[in-house]
Amino acid sequence: MDVTTERPPEASDGLPPAARRRAMVTVALSVTMAVLDISLANIALPAIAADLHSSPAEAVWVINAYQLTVTVLLLPMSSLGDIYGYRRVYKVGLALFVLASLCCALSSSLPMLTAARVLQGMGAAGIMSVNTALVRFIFPRAMLGRALGINAFVVAVSSAAGPSIAAGILSIAPWPALFAINVPIGIVALLLTGALPRTPHARHKFDVASGILNGATFGLFIAALDGFAHGEGVVYVLAELAVSIAIGIVFVRRQFRLSAPMLPVDLFRIPIFSLSVATSVCCYIAQSLGFIALPFLFQVAGGMSQIDTGLLITPWPLIVVVVAPIAGRLSDKVSAGLLGGVGLAGLAAGLLLLAWLPAHPSGWNVAWRMMLCGAGFGLFQAPNNRQLLGAAPRERSGAGSGMLATSRLLGQTTGGALVAVSFGLSEAAGGTVGQGAIASISAGAVFAAVAAVVSVSRLTSRVRAR
């Protein structure tokens, strides 16, 4: 693939320290907004439904519209990043996200809010698709693991603080304030984007047909999984899956004919890349199975309050805050296959121990198991991201970054659908909600164990020199 470079020669291996710090601040702010926005909207759903006179089922589209838009646009946006530069796509995405946040805050009806959330999802896709690609150019190659550790640290802090921040804001202000808070943060991030590095531009044109096929494939697949989760008719859901697979086959076949495919089938020929993607998907399925099922286990089966449940789950993201930066530094020297394998084995053990909790466990009995899950996940995340991104050529960093985000969303969405399937099967067999939750958490342990095996297999794979 022909590439022309706009970056100045001195920025070829990262930015100078001062510019590097400014660039990472804007990246950290955008990541914080994207992560917080999911938590804030989830917490606010009951208030949104009541205020806009809609049913809970209708209000869920405030979440679905955002997630579906992000999912179907990640790969097209990453392709645009390769063509027009990651900084340009990031800046446009960030500006759109800020504008859409203001529109969300000013919405006076559910259709208006849903449309604003679609716009916000477009902006978030622009940010998320090139976020890690930019980090690759902000930091020198030797510090890439450390940089991705910082990213993982920001995500973990935002995840841990999200529910508390949402509760605090809602205690003093109505739900529009949850979206309005993005505006000042986003403006600060936009003012700092001048520090972001210029990156190579690819010569190929954007493939519109691939963009349409990508959207149809992932959109129908996510819709089918969501149908499973909400108990839609089996025939209807299977039809969606069948159409998704059929379009997906056409999509993939087209990618093999392109020199720079939107779905990076060329990168999947690199064993270390494909194994890293597979590890990521399996891990996020495991994480989602645990995170979604645990509140049901604690509240419905265990009779705990929402506050107690929040406190018991908090050790997981808090330990990630501590472990992720350490794992990022280690990944610059130690194999991601080894670090990921050890971490994912810890995650599998933690989930299995949570599934085996006694009927009325003490707080500490739950907390140390959650800490084991968090430590395992934190040890996996940054090293895996580093190896996945590093396996792609630098001029294909956008494709690598987009695939990293796509694997995470696919894993989380699939995990959520599997929780619904577990609950449905348990109910059909005359079981309890607690049994369904335990089955989900146990399945999460299995997926984490599979991810550990796949991660360790990378020790025998060679990374093509860049």
TARA-V415089 format. One record per pair of residues at least 12 apart in sequence whose ideal C-beta (glycine too) atoms are under 7 Angstrom apart, sorted by the first residue. I is the first residue (numbers start at 0). GAP is how many residues later the second one is. Records with the same first field share a line. If there is no record, write none. Layout:
I->GAP, GAP
This chain:
0->201, 203, 258, 259, 394
1->201
2->197, 199, 200, 392
3->196, 197, 199
4->195
5->79, 192, 195
6->190, 191, 192, 193
10->186
12->127, 128
13->124, 125, 126
14->123, 182
18->176
19->118, 119
21->170, 173
22->115, 172, 173, 174
23->114, 126
24->167
25->163, 166, 167, 169, 170
26->104, 107, 108
27->126
28->156, 159, 160
29->64, 97, 159
30->100, 120, 123, 124
31->122, 126
32->64, 149, 152, 153
33->90, 93, 94
34->120, 123, 124, 127
35->122, 126, 129
36->145
38->123, 124, 127
39->122, 126, 138
40->21, 22
41->21
42->120, 123, 124, 127
43->122, 126, 131, 134
44->14, 17
46->123, 128
47->14, 127
50->124
51->57, 58, 61
53->56
57->52
58->51
60->53
61->51, 52, 55
63->162
64->49, 52, 53, 56
65->51, 54, 55
67->151, 154
68->49, 52, 53, 56
69->51, 54, 55, 58, 339
70->147, 151, 338
71->142, 143, 146, 147
72->49, 52
73->51, 54, 55, 328, 331, 332
74->139, 187, 188, 327, 331
75->135, 138, 186
76->12, 48, 49, 52, 325
77->51, 52, 320, 321, 323, 324
78->127, 183, 319
79->126
80->48, 49, 52, 317
81->120, 178, 314, 316, 317
82->118, 119, 121, 123
83->117
84->113, 114, 116
85->44, 47, 48, 113, 312
86->47, 109, 110, 111, 112
88->37, 40, 41
89->36, 37, 40, 44, 106
90->102
91->34
92->30, 32, 33, 34
93->29, 33, 92, 95, 96, 99
94->95
95->23, 26, 27, 30
96->23, 26, 27, 30, 89
97->84, 85, 88, 89, 92
99->16, 19, 20, 23
100->19, 78, 81, 82, 85
101->81
102->13, 16
103->12, 13, 16, 75
104->71, 74, 75
127->277
128->269, 272, 273, 276
129->268, 271
130->270
131->16, 19, 253, 257, 269, 272
132->264, 265, 267, 268
133->62
134->12, 13, 16
135->253, 258, 261
136->60, 62
137->59
141->190
142->189
143->188, 242, 246
144->183, 184, 186, 187, 237, 238, 241
145->182, 183, 186
147->180, 234, 237, 238
148->175, 176, 178, 179, 180, 233
149->175, 178
151->172, 176, 229, 230
152->168, 171, 172
155->161, 164, 165, 168
156->164
158->158
159->154, 157, 158, 161
162->147
165->12
168->12
199->195
201->58, 193
203->55, 56
206->51, 55
208->45
209->41, 44, 45, 52
210->51
212->34, 37, 38, 41
213->37, 48, 49
215->31
216->27, 30, 31, 34
219->20, 23, 24, 27
220->23
221->191
222->17
223->13, 16, 17, 20
224->188, 189, 192
226->13
227->189, 192, 193
228->187, 188, 191
230->193
250->12
251->13
263->132, 135, 139
266->125, 129, 132, 133
269->121, 194
270->190
271->115, 119, 186, 189, 191
272->115, 118, 119
274->179, 182, 183, 186
275->108, 111, 112, 115, 182
276->111, 126, 130
277->176
278->61, 105, 172, 175, 176
279->104, 108, 124, 127, 128, 131
280->126, 129, 130
281->165, 168, 169, 172
282->61, 97, 128, 165, 168
283->124, 127, 128, 131
284->126, 129, 130, 162
285->61, 65, 158, 161, 162, 165
286->90, 128
287->123, 124, 127, 128
288->126, 129, 130, 151, 152, 154, 155, 158
289->61, 83, 151, 154
291->123, 124, 127
292->126, 144, 147, 148
293->19, 147
294->14
295->137, 141
296->137, 140, 141
297->14
299->133, 134
300->131, 132, 133, 136
311->51, 54, 55, 58
312->57
314->52, 55, 56, 59
315->54, 57, 58
316->57
317->56
318->52, 55, 56, 59
319->54, 57, 58
322->52, 55, 56
323->54, 57, 58
326->12, 51, 52, 55, 56
327->54
330->51, 52, 55
334->124
335->47, 48, 50, 51, 122
336->118, 119, 121, 122
337->121
338->40, 44
339->40, 43, 44, 115
340->111, 114, 115
341->37
342->33, 34, 36, 37
343->32, 36, 104, 107, 108, 111
344->107
345->26, 29, 30, 33
346->26, 29, 30, 101
347->97, 100, 101, 104
348->23
349->19, 22, 23, 26
350->22, 90, 93, 94, 97
351->90, 93
352->16
353->15, 87
354->83, 86, 87, 90
384->19
387->12, 16
388->12, 15
390->72
392->73
393->72
417->22, 25
418->21
421->14, 17, 18, 21
422->13
425->13
